[in-house]
Amino acid sequence: MTFLPKWLTFLKGKEVIIANAIIAILTIGGQQLFSFFTFSCPCHVGQNLIYGLAFLGVPALILLIVGYALNNQTWRLVMGKSSHFERETSSNWLLKCKLLCFVLCSITGRALVAPVTWLAVTLINGSYYICAVSEYIPVHYYGAAPNVTAAERSRILATFPCGQLVPPELSRARDEVILLLRYQSQVAGWLLIAVVVITVFLSYCLASCFSPLSFLHFRYWNSYVHNEQELFDEATEQHSRLYAMQNVRKFFGFVPGSETVKEIRIPSLREWQAISGLAFLKRVDKEHYDYSLLHDWALKERASGKYLRIDEDPGIITQL
């Protein structure tokens, strides 16, 4: 019974590492499925390189953009504004630049997990690399038919990723070329993984060395930020619900979920038209916004009109 709480205690505060591991695992699985169902080298001069690089780079670029887009820190950085009450001094400007660099590095590090995993796995797999560069193998690696023209040699080499298109007399040369390219691709993949691991480790070491907090103080700060965000999200949900409930009650005449509703309000056609349609944030003054058409109506209009007492005959409508 005490094993699970110990593991929960160990994992607490390591949400980022766990999230990165899950992203990497999902990326590996997605790459394998993607490669199995969609990848088919054209084995044609000039098309192999474009096709192979597209499968290598385009998914990685998409994953990078998605990584940026799904990070809340990205939008907090984009939508954040400096306080008008602060005096802009050189020390404040320098501090803001350091904070900006730190946040950008943090966001980029999280966003790079999926694309780097994709590139590493595809390079270790080797199929994309073989397709992309097979026609560019140097001449001395090509042991058969030395008297063909350069264009014909490139055409033959471009068919090497597709074994069924290679003439039988070139099967041995084709196997040697494929082994060479797979070796190059896998070495590049492992080098990429090594560079990333070393870079991440050194980055954490440098960040820890220059941090003004001690180890335990840093753990406390992480715990505080996590708890503050959870409580803020809970308060945001409850506050917005209560605020919206006031506006809905003004429009319909009762609080949703109440068991003691005695009367309901009958909105007029003009009021229905006032809250219908498309709306975005509407600035009321320098400090406040209207969040919706219903919010705008509730702040401007009086809740007068027709009311219906639900404990009476539905045909009896009273004017209040």
Contacts in CASP RR format, 6 or more apart in sequence:
PFRMAT RR
TARGET T0000
AUTHOR 0000-0000-0000
METHOD contacts of the structure
MODEL  1
MTFLPKWLTFLKGKEVIIANAIIAILTIGGQQLFSFFTFSCPCHVGQNLI
YGLAFLGVPALILLIVGYALNNQTWRLVMGKSSHFERETSSNWLLKCKLL
CFVLCSITGRALVAPVTWLAVTLINGSYYICAVSEYIPVHYYGAAPNVTA
AERSRILATFPCGQLVPPELSRARDEVILLLRYQSQVAGWLLIAVVVITV
FLSYCLASCFSPLSFLHFRYWNSYVHNEQELFDEATEQHSRLYAMQNVRK
FFGFVPGSETVKEIRIPSLREWQAISGLAFLKRVDKEHYDYSLLHDWALK
ERASGKYLRIDEDPGIITQL
11 18 0 8 1.000
12 223 0 8 1.000
13 219 0 8 1.000
13 222 0 8 1.000
13 223 0 8 1.000
13 226 0 8 1.000
15 226 0 8 1.000
16 110 0 8 1.000
20 110 0 8 1.000
20 113 0 8 1.000
23 113 0 8 1.000
23 114 0 8 1.000
23 117 0 8 1.000
24 113 0 8 1.000
24 114 0 8 1.000
24 117 0 8 1.000
27 63 0 8 1.000
27 113 0 8 1.000
27 114 0 8 1.000
27 117 0 8 1.000
27 118 0 8 1.000
27 121 0 8 1.000
28 117 0 8 1.000
28 121 0 8 1.000
31 59 0 8 1.000
31 117 0 8 1.000
31 118 0 8 1.000
31 121 0 8 1.000
31 122 0 8 1.000
31 125 0 8 1.000
32 121 0 8 1.000
34 59 0 8 1.000
35 55 0 8 1.000
35 122 0 8 1.000
35 125 0 8 1.000
35 127 0 8 1.000
35 128 0 8 1.000
39 55 0 8 1.000
39 127 0 8 1.000
39 128 0 8 1.000
41 48 0 8 1.000
41 51 0 8 1.000
41 52 0 8 1.000
41 127 0 8 1.000
41 130 0 8 1.000
41 131 0 8 1.000
41 161 0 8 1.000
41 162 0 8 1.000
42 48 0 8 1.000
42 51 0 8 1.000
43 131 0 8 1.000
43 158 0 8 1.000
43 159 0 8 1.000
43 160 0 8 1.000
43 161 0 8 1.000
43 162 0 8 1.000
43 165 0 8 1.000
44 158 0 8 1.000
45 135 0 8 1.000
45 151 0 8 1.000
45 154 0 8 1.000
45 155 0 8 1.000
45 158 0 8 1.000
46 135 0 8 1.000
46 158 0 8 1.000
48 131 0 8 1.000
48 132 0 8 1.000
48 133 0 8 1.000
48 134 0 8 1.000
48 135 0 8 1.000
48 158 0 8 1.000
48 161 0 8 1.000
49 132 0 8 1.000
49 133 0 8 1.000
49 135 0 8 1.000
49 136 0 8 1.000
51 131 0 8 1.000
51 132 0 8 1.000
52 128 0 8 1.000
52 129 0 8 1.000
52 131 0 8 1.000
52 132 0 8 1.000
53 132 0 8 1.000
55 122 0 8 1.000
55 128 0 8 1.000
55 131 0 8 1.000
56 119 0 8 1.000
56 122 0 8 1.000
56 123 0 8 1.000
56 128 0 8 1.000
56 129 0 8 1.000
56 132 0 8 1.000
57 119 0 8 1.000
59 115 0 8 1.000
59 118 0 8 1.000
60 115 0 8 1.000
60 116 0 8 1.000
60 118 0 8 1.000
60 119 0 8 1.000
61 115 0 8 1.000
63 114 0 8 1.000
63 115 0 8 1.000
63 118 0 8 1.000
64 111 0 8 1.000
64 112 0 8 1.000
64 114 0 8 1.000
64 115 0 8 1.000
66 114 0 8 1.000
67 110 0 8 1.000
67 111 0 8 1.000
67 114 0 8 1.000
68 74 0 8 1.000
68 107 0 8 1.000
68 111 0 8 1.000
71 107 0 8 1.000
71 110 0 8 1.000
71 111 0 8 1.000
73 103 0 8 1.000
73 106 0 8 1.000
73 107 0 8 1.000
74 107 0 8 1.000
77 100 0 8 1.000
77 103 0 8 1.000
77 104 0 8 1.000
77 107 0 8 1.000
82 88 0 8 1.000
82 96 0 8 1.000
86 92 0 8 1.000
105 203 0 8 1.000
112 196 0 8 1.000
116 192 0 8 1.000
116 196 0 8 1.000
119 189 0 8 1.000
119 192 0 8 1.000
120 189 0 8 1.000
120 192 0 8 1.000
120 193 0 8 1.000
120 196 0 8 1.000
122 128 0 8 1.000
122 129 0 8 1.000
123 129 0 8 1.000
123 185 0 8 1.000
123 186 0 8 1.000
123 188 0 8 1.000
123 189 0 8 1.000
123 192 0 8 1.000
124 185 0 8 1.000
124 186 0 8 1.000
124 189 0 8 1.000
124 190 0 8 1.000
125 185 0 8 1.000
126 181 0 8 1.000
126 182 0 8 1.000
126 185 0 8 1.000
126 186 0 8 1.000
127 161 0 8 1.000
128 185 0 8 1.000
129 181 0 8 1.000
129 182 0 8 1.000
129 184 0 8 1.000
129 185 0 8 1.000
129 188 0 8 1.000
130 160 0 8 1.000
130 161 0 8 1.000
130 178 0 8 1.000
130 181 0 8 1.000
130 182 0 8 1.000
130 185 0 8 1.000
131 161 0 8 1.000
133 181 0 8 1.000
134 157 0 8 1.000
134 158 0 8 1.000
134 160 0 8 1.000
134 161 0 8 1.000
134 177 0 8 1.000
134 178 0 8 1.000
134 181 0 8 1.000
135 154 0 8 1.000
135 155 0 8 1.000
135 157 0 8 1.000
135 158 0 8 1.000
136 157 0 8 1.000
137 157 0 8 1.000
137 177 0 8 1.000
137 180 0 8 1.000
137 181 0 8 1.000
139 153 0 8 1.000
141 176 0 8 1.000
141 177 0 8 1.000
141 180 0 8 1.000
142 153 0 8 1.000
142 157 0 8 1.000
142 173 0 8 1.000
142 177 0 8 1.000
143 173 0 8 1.000
144 169 0 8 1.000
144 170 0 8 1.000
144 172 0 8 1.000
144 173 0 8 1.000
145 153 0 8 1.000
145 156 0 8 1.000
145 170 0 8 1.000
148 156 0 8 1.000
156 166 0 8 1.000
156 170 0 8 1.000
157 177 0 8 1.000
159 165 0 8 1.000
159 166 0 8 1.000
160 166 0 8 1.000
160 174 0 8 1.000
160 177 0 8 1.000
160 178 0 8 1.000
161 178 0 8 1.000
163 174 0 8 1.000
166 174 0 8 1.000
211 218 0 8 1.000
213 221 0 8 1.000
244 295 0 8 1.000
245 255 0 8 1.000
245 256 0 8 1.000
246 298 0 8 1.000
247 294 0 8 1.000
247 295 0 8 1.000
247 297 0 8 1.000
247 298 0 8 1.000
248 255 0 8 1.000
248 256 0 8 1.000
248 294 0 8 1.000
249 255 0 8 1.000
249 256 0 8 1.000
250 298 0 8 1.000
250 303 0 8 1.000
251 265 0 8 1.000
251 267 0 8 1.000
251 271 0 8 1.000
251 275 0 8 1.000
251 294 0 8 1.000
251 297 0 8 1.000
251 298 0 8 1.000
251 303 0 8 1.000
252 264 0 8 1.000
252 265 0 8 1.000
252 267 0 8 1.000
253 263 0 8 1.000
253 264 0 8 1.000
253 265 0 8 1.000
253 303 0 8 1.000
253 307 0 8 1.000
254 261 0 8 1.000
254 263 0 8 1.000
254 264 0 8 1.000
254 265 0 8 1.000
255 261 0 8 1.000
261 310 0 8 1.000
262 309 0 8 1.000
262 310 0 8 1.000
262 311 0 8 1.000
263 307 0 8 1.000
263 308 0 8 1.000
263 309 0 8 1.000
263 310 0 8 1.000
263 318 0 8 1.000
264 307 0 8 1.000
264 308 0 8 1.000
264 310 0 8 1.000
265 303 0 8 1.000
265 305 0 8 1.000
265 306 0 8 1.000
265 307 0 8 1.000
265 308 0 8 1.000
266 305 0 8 1.000
266 306 0 8 1.000
266 307 0 8 1.000
266 308 0 8 1.000
266 317 0 8 1.000
268 305 0 8 1.000
268 306 0 8 1.000
271 297 0 8 1.000
271 301 0 8 1.000
274 293 0 8 1.000
274 296 0 8 1.000
274 297 0 8 1.000
274 301 0 8 1.000
275 292 0 8 1.000
275 293 0 8 1.000
275 294 0 8 1.000
275 297 0 8 1.000
276 293 0 8 1.000
277 293 0 8 1.000
279 292 0 8 1.000
279 293 0 8 1.000
279 296 0 8 1.000
281 289 0 8 1.000
281 290 0 8 1.000
281 291 0 8 1.000
282 289 0 8 1.000
282 290 0 8 1.000
282 296 0 8 1.000
283 289 0 8 1.000
283 290 0 8 1.000
284 290 0 8 1.000
284 299 0 8 1.000
290 296 0 8 1.000
290 299 0 8 1.000
304 320 0 8 1.000
305 319 0 8 1.000
305 320 0 8 1.000
306 317 0 8 1.000
306 318 0 8 1.000
306 319 0 8 1.000
306 320 0 8 1.000
307 317 0 8 1.000
307 318 0 8 1.000
307 319 0 8 1.000
307 320 0 8 1.000
308 314 0 8 1.000
308 316 0 8 1.000
308 317 0 8 1.000
308 318 0 8 1.000
309 316 0 8 1.000
309 318 0 8 1.000
END
